[in-house]
């Protein structure tokens, strides 16, 4: 699904042949634009407990990925969309993979008001 492309440090430093070599692999901070052309920094999806998803349960991740909802609020923002077509098993496999990659400490402020 090429999640690393947005959730790594920068589109310019992504390695599409060996994604794991992309700068900040899944550490977030990339700056895609929303529908109005405003910057929407991507979150850290590494298992870092302080700045990533290391404290998320598999159930919470699966729900966020499939429905776009986390703890009663929007978990995803454009250009990210929910993936209801994924099975729970597929979404859980993504979670398990993300929990297996190296942690990166990279706090990305979640601005609900785009820049």
N, CA, C and O atoms as CSV, one atom per row, in Angstrom:
chain,resi,resn,atom,element,x,y,z
A,1,UNK,N,N,0.812,-1.191,0.000
A,1,UNK,CA,C,0.000,0.000,0.000
A,1,UNK,C,C,0.857,1.258,0.000
A,1,UNK,O,O,0.335,2.370,-0.081
A,2,UNK,N,N,2.165,1.085,0.090
A,2,UNK,CA,C,3.123,2.194,-0.011
A,2,UNK,C,C,2.956,3.240,1.097
A,2,UNK,O,O,3.183,4.426,0.857
A,3,UNK,N,N,2.569,2.828,2.284
A,3,UNK,CA,C,2.381,3.743,3.420
A,3,UNK,C,C,3.656,4.520,3.741
A,3,UNK,O,O,3.599,5.688,4.125
A,4,UNK,N,N,4.799,3.868,3.581
A,4,UNK,CA,C,6.078,4.509,3.910
A,4,UNK,C,C,6.280,5.801,3.145
A,4,UNK,O,O,6.945,6.717,3.629
A,5,UNK,N,N,5.705,5.880,1.943
A,5,UNK,CA,C,5.936,7.031,1.083
A,5,UNK,C,C,5.549,8.340,1.766
A,5,UNK,O,O,6.295,9.318,1.705
A,6,UNK,N,N,4.401,8.361,2.407
A,6,UNK,CA,C,3.969,9.563,3.130
A,6,UNK,C,C,4.474,9.587,4.567
A,6,UNK,O,O,4.742,10.656,5.115
A,7,UNK,N,N,4.603,8.421,5.174
A,7,UNK,CA,C,4.930,8.368,6.608
A,7,UNK,C,C,6.427,8.309,6.905
A,7,UNK,O,O,6.821,8.001,8.030
A,8,UNK,N,N,7.258,8.597,5.917
A,8,UNK,CA,C,8.696,8.741,6.153
A,8,UNK,C,C,9.027,10.231,6.164
A,8,UNK,O,O,8.119,11.062,6.118
A,9,UNK,N,N,10.296,10.579,6.222
A,9,UNK,CA,C,10.701,11.970,6.457
A,9,UNK,C,C,10.343,12.938,5.330
A,9,UNK,O,O,9.889,14.053,5.588
A,10,UNK,N,N,10.547,12.510,4.070
A,10,UNK,CA,C,10.360,13.452,2.974
A,10,UNK,C,C,10.233,12.673,1.676
A,10,UNK,O,O,10.947,11.693,1.466
A,11,UNK,N,N,9.338,13.098,0.814
A,11,UNK,CA,C,9.193,12.437,-0.485
A,11,UNK,C,C,10.512,12.400,-1.240
A,11,UNK,O,O,10.793,11.435,-1.950
A,12,UNK,N,N,11.333,13.450,-1.094
A,12,UNK,CA,C,12.591,13.553,-1.843
A,12,UNK,C,C,13.622,12.516,-1.413
A,12,UNK,O,O,14.527,12.200,-2.186
A,13,UNK,N,N,13.507,11.978,-0.200
A,13,UNK,CA,C,14.506,11.018,0.282
A,13,UNK,C,C,13.960,9.596,0.357
A,13,UNK,O,O,14.608,8.718,0.927
A,14,UNK,N,N,12.783,9.356,-0.206
A,14,UNK,CA,C,12.240,7.998,-0.229
A,14,UNK,C,C,13.021,7.133,-1.207
A,14,UNK,O,O,13.405,7.581,-2.288
A,15,UNK,N,N,13.246,5.901,-0.813
A,15,UNK,CA,C,13.915,4.920,-1.670
A,15,UNK,C,C,12.849,3.905,-2.080
A,15,UNK,O,O,12.482,3.030,-1.296
A,16,UNK,N,N,12.362,4.027,-3.299
A,16,UNK,CA,C,11.274,3.169,-3.751
A,16,UNK,C,C,11.737,1.760,-4.115
A,16,UNK,O,O,10.912,0.854,-4.235
A,17,UNK,N,N,13.036,1.566,-4.292
A,17,UNK,CA,C,13.555,0.229,-4.568
A,17,UNK,C,C,13.800,-0.547,-3.274
A,17,UNK,O,O,13.558,-1.752,-3.206
A,18,UNK,N,N,14.283,0.157,-2.248
A,18,UNK,CA,C,14.505,-0.452,-0.930
A,18,UNK,C,C,13.885,0.512,0.100
A,18,UNK,O,O,14.592,1.317,0.705
A,19,UNK,N,N,12.564,0.421,0.289
A,19,UNK,CA,C,11.880,1.387,1.148
A,19,UNK,C,C,12.484,1.551,2.539
A,19,UNK,O,O,12.467,2.650,3.093
A,20,UNK,N,N,13.017,0.471,3.108
A,20,UNK,CA,C,13.595,0.533,4.454
A,20,UNK,C,C,14.779,1.494,4.531
A,20,UNK,O,O,15.167,1.909,5.623
A,21,UNK,N,N,15.353,1.849,3.393
A,21,UNK,CA,C,16.467,2.791,3.357
A,21,UNK,C,C,16.005,4.245,3.231
A,21,UNK,O,O,16.830,5.158,3.176
A,22,UNK,N,N,14.703,4.456,3.186
A,22,UNK,CA,C,14.178,5.816,3.114
A,22,UNK,C,C,14.502,6.546,4.411
A,22,UNK,O,O,14.414,5.969,5.495
A,23,UNK,N,N,14.873,7.808,4.298
A,23,UNK,CA,C,15.162,8.615,5.479
A,23,UNK,C,C,13.922,8.661,6.377
A,23,UNK,O,O,12.815,8.937,5.914
A,24,UNK,N,N,14.128,8.386,7.665
A,24,UNK,CA,C,13.026,8.449,8.619
A,24,UNK,C,C,11.921,7.453,8.336
A,24,UNK,O,O,10.744,7.772,8.503
A,25,UNK,N,N,12.278,6.252,7.912
A,25,UNK,CA,C,11.331,5.211,7.509
A,25,UNK,C,C,10.208,5.047,8.535
A,25,UNK,O,O,10.440,4.560,9.642
A,26,UNK,N,N,9.023,5.445,8.173
A,26,UNK,CA,C,7.801,5.402,8.976
A,26,UNK,C,C,7.836,6.325,10.191
A,26,UNK,O,O,6.949,6.257,11.042
A,27,UNK,N,N,8.844,7.184,10.281
A,27,UNK,CA,C,8.953,8.092,11.424
A,27,UNK,C,C,8.129,9.357,11.298
A,27,UNK,O,O,8.118,10.178,12.215
A,28,UNK,N,N,7.439,9.533,10.182
A,28,UNK,CA,C,6.557,10.678,10.006
A,28,UNK,C,C,7.296,11.980,9.751
A,28,UNK,O,O,8.522,12.017,9.645
A,29,UNK,N,N,6.518,13.039,9.656
A,29,UNK,CA,C,7.078,14.367,9.436
A,29,UNK,C,C,7.043,14.834,7.997
A,29,UNK,O,O,7.333,15.997,7.716
A,30,UNK,N,N,6.690,13.938,7.073
A,30,UNK,CA,C,6.561,14.345,5.685
A,30,UNK,C,C,5.416,15.349,5.587
A,30,UNK,O,O,4.596,15.439,6.500
A,31,UNK,N,N,5.351,16.091,4.510
A,31,UNK,CA,C,4.406,17.198,4.426
A,31,UNK,C,C,3.517,17.147,3.179
A,31,UNK,O,O,3.620,18.013,2.311
A,32,UNK,N,N,2.647,16.138,3.089
A,32,UNK,CA,C,1.704,16.147,1.969
A,32,UNK,C,C,0.698,17.286,2.152
A,32,UNK,O,O,0.575,17.857,3.235
A,33,UNK,N,N,0.001,17.593,1.098
A,33,UNK,CA,C,-0.969,18.685,1.133
A,33,UNK,C,C,-2.393,18.143,1.187
A,33,UNK,O,O,-2.690,17.080,0.642
A,34,UNK,N,N,-3.263,18.890,1.852
A,34,UNK,CA,C,-4.662,18.500,1.882
A,34,UNK,C,C,-5.373,19.062,0.652
A,34,UNK,O,O,-4.729,19.579,-0.262
A,35,UNK,N,N,-6.695,18.960,0.634
A,35,UNK,CA,C,-7.456,19.392,-0.544
A,35,UNK,C,C,-7.350,20.888,-0.821
A,35,UNK,O,O,-7.545,21.329,-1.953
A,36,UNK,N,N,-7.040,21.668,0.217
A,36,UNK,CA,C,-6.887,23.115,0.049
A,36,UNK,C,C,-5.435,23.525,-0.187
A,36,UNK,O,O,-5.132,24.716,-0.271
A,37,UNK,N,N,-4.536,22.547,-0.293
A,37,UNK,CA,C,-3.138,22.842,-0.523
A,37,UNK,C,C,-2.369,23.196,0.739
A,37,UNK,O,O,-1.266,23.738,0.665
A,38,UNK,N,N,-2.943,22.894,1.895
A,38,UNK,CA,C,-2.292,23.171,3.178
A,38,UNK,C,C,-1.480,21.963,3.619
A,38,UNK,O,O,-1.868,20.826,3.352
A,39,UNK,N,N,-0.357,22.198,4.293
A,39,UNK,CA,C,0.523,21.129,4.772
A,39,UNK,C,C,-0.153,20.357,5.903
A,39,UNK,O,O,-0.695,20.947,6.837
A,40,UNK,N,N,-0.110,19.036,5.802
A,40,UNK,CA,C,-0.664,18.142,6.819
A,40,UNK,C,C,0.445,17.157,7.225
A,40,UNK,O,O,0.541,16.084,6.630
A,41,UNK,N,N,1.283,17.487,8.213
A,41,UNK,CA,C,2.399,16.612,8.585
A,41,UNK,C,C,1.924,15.194,8.934
A,41,UNK,O,O,0.919,15.006,9.620
A,42,UNK,N,N,2.670,14.220,8.448
A,42,UNK,CA,C,2.282,12.830,8.679
A,42,UNK,C,C,2.793,12.334,10.024
A,42,UNK,O,O,3.882,12.717,10.451
A,43,UNK,N,N,2.018,11.486,10.696
A,43,UNK,CA,C,2.431,10.988,12.006
A,43,UNK,C,C,3.497,9.897,11.930
A,43,UNK,O,O,3.700,9.246,10.904
A,44,UNK,N,N,4.154,9.736,13.051
A,44,UNK,CA,C,5.159,8.700,13.259
A,44,UNK,C,C,4.429,7.372,13.469
A,44,UNK,O,O,3.637,7.243,14.403
A,45,UNK,N,N,4.686,6.399,12.619
A,45,UNK,CA,C,4.050,5.087,12.745
A,45,UNK,C,C,5.003,4.023,13.259
A,45,UNK,O,O,4.710,2.831,13.164
A,46,UNK,N,N,6.140,4.438,13.804
A,46,UNK,CA,C,7.068,3.451,14.376
A,46,UNK,C,C,6.585,3.064,15.768
A,46,UNK,O,O,5.715,3.731,16.327
A,47,UNK,N,N,7.139,1.997,16.332
A,47,UNK,CA,C,6.699,1.556,17.662
A,47,UNK,C,C,7.245,2.385,18.820
A,47,UNK,O,O,7.212,1.933,19.964
A,48,UNK,N,N,7.746,3.583,18.546
A,48,UNK,CA,C,8.215,4.449,19.622
A,48,UNK,C,C,7.033,4.773,20.540
A,48,UNK,O,O,5.994,5.247,20.081
A,49,UNK,N,N,7.201,4.514,21.845
A,49,UNK,CA,C,6.103,4.695,22.789
A,49,UNK,C,C,5.794,6.160,23.073
A,49,UNK,O,O,4.654,6.492,23.399
A,50,UNK,N,N,6.771,7.034,22.956
A,50,UNK,CA,C,6.547,8.448,23.264
A,50,UNK,C,C,6.035,9.241,22.068
A,50,UNK,O,O,5.222,10.150,22.236
A,51,UNK,N,N,6.498,8.912,20.862
A,51,UNK,CA,C,6.157,9.747,19.705
A,51,UNK,C,C,5.513,8.979,18.553
A,51,UNK,O,O,5.093,9.579,17.564
A,52,UNK,N,N,5.433,7.673,18.676
A,52,UNK,CA,C,4.853,6.850,17.615
A,52,UNK,C,C,3.596,6.144,18.084
A,52,UNK,O,O,2.834,6.678,18.889
A,53,UNK,N,N,3.387,4.939,17.574
A,53,UNK,CA,C,2.180,4.176,17.920
A,53,UNK,C,C,2.503,3.007,18.846
A,53,UNK,O,O,1.744,2.040,18.921
A,54,UNK,N,N,3.616,3.095,19.543
A,54,UNK,CA,C,4.038,2.011,20.424
A,54,UNK,C,C,3.086,1.679,21.551
A,54,UNK,O,O,3.133,0.572,22.087
A,55,UNK,N,N,2.224,2.606,21.924
A,55,UNK,CA,C,1.244,2.347,22.980
A,55,UNK,C,C,-0.130,1.966,22.435
A,55,UNK,O,O,-1.066,1.735,23.201
A,56,UNK,N,N,-0.245,1.904,21.135
A,56,UNK,CA,C,-1.531,1.539,20.531
A,56,UNK,C,C,-1.726,0.029,20.611
A,56,UNK,O,O,-0.772,-0.734,20.455
A,57,UNK,N,N,-2.938,-0.393,20.849
A,57,UNK,CA,C,-3.264,-1.816,20.775
A,57,UNK,C,C,-3.525,-2.170,19.310
A,57,UNK,O,O,-3.794,-1.303,18.479
A,58,UNK,N,N,-3.438,-3.441,19.027
A,58,UNK,CA,C,-3.754,-3.899,17.671
A,58,UNK,C,C,-5.191,-3.524,17.320
A,58,UNK,O,O,-5.464,-3.075,16.206
A,59,UNK,N,N,-6.095,-3.704,18.255
A,59,UNK,CA,C,-7.502,-3.398,18.022
A,59,UNK,C,C,-7.704,-1.912,17.683
A,59,UNK,O,O,-8.459,-1.580,16.770
A,60,UNK,N,N,-7.035,-1.036,18.413
A,60,UNK,CA,C,-7.145,0.406,18.173
A,60,UNK,C,C,-6.610,0.759,16.779
A,60,UNK,O,O,-7.214,1.555,16.061
A,61,UNK,N,N,-5.481,0.163,16.406
A,61,UNK,CA,C,-4.884,0.432,15.096
A,61,UNK,C,C,-5.804,-0.050,13.979
A,61,UNK,O,O,-6.046,0.677,13.015
A,62,UNK,N,N,-6.314,-1.268,14.103
A,62,UNK,CA,C,-7.190,-1.839,13.072
A,62,UNK,C,C,-8.420,-0.955,12.890
A,62,UNK,O,O,-8.820,-0.664,11.763
A,63,UNK,N,N,-9.013,-0.533,13.994
A,63,UNK,CA,C,-10.201,0.329,13.910
A,63,UNK,C,C,-9.858,1.654,13.234
A,63,UNK,O,O,-10.606,2.119,12.374
A,64,UNK,N,N,-8.739,2.263,13.611
A,64,UNK,CA,C,-8.345,3.542,13.012
A,64,UNK,C,C,-8.095,3.395,11.521
A,64,UNK,O,O,-8.531,4.236,10.735
A,65,UNK,N,N,-7.404,2.346,11.123
A,65,UNK,CA,C,-7.069,2.137,9.722
A,65,UNK,C,C,-8.310,1.859,8.879
A,65,UNK,O,O,-8.436,2.364,7.764
A,66,UNK,N,N,-9.214,1.063,9.413
A,66,UNK,CA,C,-10.389,0.670,8.642
A,66,UNK,C,C,-11.528,1.690,8.690
A,66,UNK,O,O,-12.246,1.861,7.704
A,67,UNK,N,N,-11.699,2.367,9.823
A,67,UNK,CA,C,-12.836,3.276,9.960
A,67,UNK,C,C,-12.449,4.748,9.958
A,67,UNK,O,O,-13.285,5.617,9.708
A,68,UNK,N,N,-11.168,5.027,10.240
A,68,UNK,CA,C,-10.735,6.411,10.332
A,68,UNK,C,C,-11.023,7.041,11.686
A,68,UNK,O,O,-10.857,8.250,11.848
A,69,UNK,N,N,-11.458,6.237,12.671
A,69,UNK,CA,C,-11.824,6.746,13.998
A,69,UNK,C,C,-10.864,6.196,15.052
A,69,UNK,O,O,-10.525,5.013,15.047
A,70,UNK,N,N,-10.429,7.092,15.966
A,70,UNK,CA,C,-9.565,6.710,17.085
A,70,UNK,C,C,-10.074,7.426,18.320
A,70,UNK,O,O,-10.156,8.654,18.344
A,71,UNK,N,N,-10.412,6.666,19.338
A,71,UNK,CA,C,-10.878,7.241,20.600
A,71,UNK,C,C,-11.992,8.270,20.387
A,71,UNK,O,O,-12.005,9.319,21.029
A,72,UNK,N,N,-12.918,7.967,19.490
A,72,UNK,CA,C,-14.072,8.822,19.265
A,72,UNK,C,C,-13.822,10.058,18.421
A,72,UNK,O,O,-14.714,10.896,18.284
A,73,UNK,N,N,-12.622,10.195,17.846
A,73,UNK,CA,C,-12.346,11.344,16.982
A,73,UNK,C,C,-11.694,10.872,15.696
A,73,UNK,O,O,-11.302,9.712,15.571
A,74,UNK,N,N,-11.584,11.773,14.755
A,74,UNK,CA,C,-10.979,11.430,13.473
A,74,UNK,C,C,-9.517,11.038,13.671
A,74,UNK,O,O,-8.750,11.764,14.303
A,75,UNK,N,N,-9.144,9.894,13.131
A,75,UNK,CA,C,-7.760,9.421,13.212
A,75,UNK,C,C,-7.003,9.715,11.929
A,75,UNK,O,O,-5.776,9.808,11.940
A,76,UNK,N,N,-7.711,9.859,10.844
A,76,UNK,CA,C,-7.090,10.043,9.533
A,76,UNK,C,C,-7.524,11.378,8.945
A,76,UNK,O,O,-8.631,11.860,9.182
A,77,UNK,N,N,-6.608,11.960,8.166
A,77,UNK,CA,C,-6.891,13.218,7.479
A,77,UNK,C,C,-6.448,13.082,6.033
A,77,UNK,O,O,-5.478,12.386,5.733
A,78,UNK,N,N,-7.159,13.748,5.146
A,78,UNK,CA,C,-6.775,13.735,3.741
A,78,UNK,C,C,-5.317,14.175,3.622
A,78,UNK,O,O,-4.931,15.154,4.261
A,79,UNK,N,N,-4.508,13.498,2.840
A,79,UNK,CA,C,-4.858,12.565,1.783
A,79,UNK,C,C,-5.048,11.118,2.236
A,79,UNK,O,O,-5.363,10.255,1.417
A,80,UNK,N,N,-4.864,10.843,3.516
A,80,UNK,CA,C,-5.101,9.484,4.032
A,80,UNK,C,C,-6.599,9.240,4.098
A,80,UNK,O,O,-7.368,10.120,4.484
A,81,UNK,N,N,-6.993,8.066,3.728
A,81,UNK,CA,C,-8.403,7.700,3.781
A,81,UNK,C,C,-8.551,6.393,4.542
A,81,UNK,O,O,-7.598,5.618,4.626
A,82,UNK,N,N,-9.734,6.134,5.101
A,82,UNK,CA,C,-9.960,4.840,5.742
A,82,UNK,C,C,-9.902,3.716,4.703
A,82,UNK,O,O,-10.163,3.932,3.520
A,83,UNK,N,N,-9.564,2.540,5.163
A,83,UNK,CA,C,-9.489,1.365,4.294
A,83,UNK,C,C,-10.452,0.290,4.785
A,83,UNK,O,O,-10.002,-0.740,5.285
A,84,UNK,N,N,-11.774,0.495,4.657
A,84,UNK,CA,C,-12.735,-0.499,5.136
A,84,UNK,C,C,-12.674,-1.804,4.355
A,84,UNK,O,O,-13.165,-2.831,4.823
A,85,UNK,N,N,-12.072,-1.770,3.165
A,85,UNK,CA,C,-11.991,-2.979,2.352
A,85,UNK,C,C,-10.957,-3.978,2.877
A,85,UNK,O,O,-10.950,-5.138,2.466
A,86,UNK,N,N,-10.088,-3.531,3.779
A,86,UNK,CA,C,-9.123,-4.456,4.388
A,86,UNK,C,C,-9.846,-5.390,5.350
A,86,UNK,O,O,-10.781,-4.980,6.037
A,87,UNK,N,N,-9.417,-6.624,5.397
A,87,UNK,CA,C,-9.950,-7.512,6.432
A,87,UNK,C,C,-9.248,-7.170,7.745
A,87,UNK,O,O,-8.205,-6.516,7.750
A,88,UNK,N,N,-9.827,-7.615,8.850
A,88,UNK,CA,C,-9.168,-7.399,10.141
A,88,UNK,C,C,-7.793,-8.060,10.145
A,88,UNK,O,O,-6.841,-7.528,10.715
A,89,UNK,N,N,-7.698,-9.213,9.510
A,89,UNK,CA,C,-6.417,-9.932,9.453
A,89,UNK,C,C,-5.374,-9.133,8.677
A,89,UNK,O,O,-4.217,-9.068,9.091
A,90,UNK,N,N,-5.762,-8.533,7.571
A,90,UNK,CA,C,-4.829,-7.720,6.783
A,90,UNK,C,C,-4.380,-6.485,7.559
A,90,UNK,O,O,-3.191,-6.165,7.591
A,91,UNK,N,N,-5.335,-5.792,8.187
A,91,UNK,CA,C,-5.003,-4.599,8.967
A,91,UNK,C,C,-4.114,-4.964,10.159
A,91,UNK,O,O,-3.197,-4.218,10.502
A,92,UNK,N,N,-4.385,-6.109,10.786
A,92,UNK,CA,C,-3.563,-6.568,11.912
A,92,UNK,C,C,-2.153,-6.902,11.442
A,92,UNK,O,O,-1.189,-6.691,12.178
A,93,UNK,N,N,-2.024,-7.422,10.226
A,93,UNK,CA,C,-0.689,-7.726,9.686
A,93,UNK,C,C,0.117,-6.439,9.491
A,93,UNK,O,O,1.325,-6.430,9.726
A,94,UNK,N,N,-0.528,-5.370,9.072
A,94,UNK,CA,C,0.154,-4.074,8.936
A,94,UNK,C,C,0.623,-3.604,10.308
A,94,UNK,O,O,1.758,-3.152,10.455
A,95,UNK,N,N,-0.238,-3.709,11.303
A,95,UNK,CA,C,0.125,-3.328,12.681
A,95,UNK,C,C,1.334,-4.140,13.152
A,95,UNK,O,O,2.287,-3.582,13.697
A,96,UNK,N,N,1.291,-5.442,12.944
A,96,UNK,CA,C,2.394,-6.305,13.396
A,96,UNK,C,C,3.695,-5.933,12.691
A,96,UNK,O,O,4.761,-5.946,13.305
A,97,UNK,N,N,3.610,-5.607,11.419
A,97,UNK,CA,C,4.812,-5.177,10.701
A,97,UNK,C,C,5.348,-3.880,11.311
A,97,UNK,O,O,6.541,-3.776,11.597
A,98,UNK,N,N,4.485,-2.907,11.506
A,98,UNK,CA,C,4.931,-1.625,12.069
A,98,UNK,C,C,5.544,-1.812,13.459
A,98,UNK,O,O,6.475,-1.094,13.824
A,99,UNK,N,N,5.039,-2.755,14.223
A,99,UNK,CA,C,5.601,-3.013,15.553
A,99,UNK,C,C,6.968,-3.699,15.472
A,99,UNK,O,O,7.688,-3.767,16.469
A,100,UNK,N,N,7.323,-4.204,14.296
A,100,UNK,CA,C,8.592,-4.920,14.135
A,100,UNK,C,C,9.728,-4.039,13.606
A,100,UNK,O,O,10.886,-4.458,13.610
A,101,UNK,N,N,9.406,-2.827,13.151
A,101,UNK,CA,C,10.452,-1.966,12.583
A,101,UNK,C,C,11.133,-1.166,13.686
A,101,UNK,O,O,10.575,-1.035,14.776
A,102,UNK,N,N,12.319,-0.628,13.434
A,102,UNK,CA,C,13.004,0.157,14.462
A,102,UNK,C,C,12.207,1.401,14.853
A,102,UNK,O,O,11.618,2.077,14.009
A,103,UNK,N,N,12.206,1.681,16.151
A,103,UNK,CA,C,11.557,2.888,16.659
A,103,UNK,C,C,12.351,4.121,16.259
A,103,UNK,O,O,13.581,4.101,16.221
A,104,UNK,N,N,11.638,5.177,15.965
A,104,UNK,CA,C,12.252,6.478,15.706
A,104,UNK,C,C,11.574,7.469,16.638
A,104,UNK,O,O,10.348,7.572,16.663
A,105,UNK,N,N,12.368,8.186,17.395
A,105,UNK,CA,C,11.809,9.231,18.246
A,105,UNK,C,C,11.671,10.490,17.402
A,105,UNK,O,O,12.652,11.179,17.124
A,106,UNK,N,N,10.444,10.776,17.001
A,106,UNK,CA,C,10.174,11.946,16.169
A,106,UNK,C,C,8.767,12.424,16.472
A,106,UNK,O,O,7.794,11.897,15.932
A,107,UNK,N,N,8.659,13.417,17.332
A,107,UNK,CA,C,7.348,13.953,17.687
A,107,UNK,C,C,6.858,14.841,16.558
A,107,UNK,O,O,7.506,15.820,16.188
A,108,UNK,N,N,5.722,14.489,16.029
A,108,UNK,CA,C,5.092,15.267,14.966
A,108,UNK,C,C,3.805,15.832,15.558
A,108,UNK,O,O,2.899,15.092,15.941
A,109,UNK,N,N,3.748,17.142,15.621
A,109,UNK,CA,C,2.535,17.784,16.147
A,109,UNK,C,C,1.383,17.525,15.199
A,109,UNK,O,O,1.472,17.761,13.994
A,110,UNK,N,N,0.322,17.045,15.765
A,110,UNK,CA,C,-0.891,16.798,14.969
A,110,UNK,C,C,-1.697,18.080,14.947
A,110,UNK,O,O,-2.458,18.369,15.871
A,111,UNK,N,N,-1.526,18.828,13.903
A,111,UNK,CA,C,-2.285,20.072,13.806
A,111,UNK,C,C,-3.631,19.782,13.183
A,111,UNK,O,O,-3.719,19.303,12.052
A,112,UNK,N,N,-4.667,20.072,13.924
A,112,UNK,CA,C,-6.005,19.871,13.391
A,112,UNK,C,C,-6.394,21.018,12.469
A,112,UNK,O,O,-7.337,20.909,11.685
A,113,UNK,N,N,-5.660,22.111,12.571
A,113,UNK,CA,C,-5.836,23.225,11.655
A,113,UNK,C,C,-4.645,23.195,10.702
A,113,UNK,O,O,-3.520,23.463,11.123
A,114,UNK,N,N,-4.862,22.880,9.447
A,114,UNK,CA,C,-3.748,22.777,8.496
A,114,UNK,C,C,-2.935,24.064,8.411
A,114,UNK,O,O,-3.460,25.162,8.600
A,115,UNK,N,N,-1.641,23.907,8.121
A,115,UNK,CA,C,-0.741,25.049,7.966
A,115,UNK,C,C,-0.893,25.671,6.595
A,115,UNK,O,O,-0.214,26.648,6.281
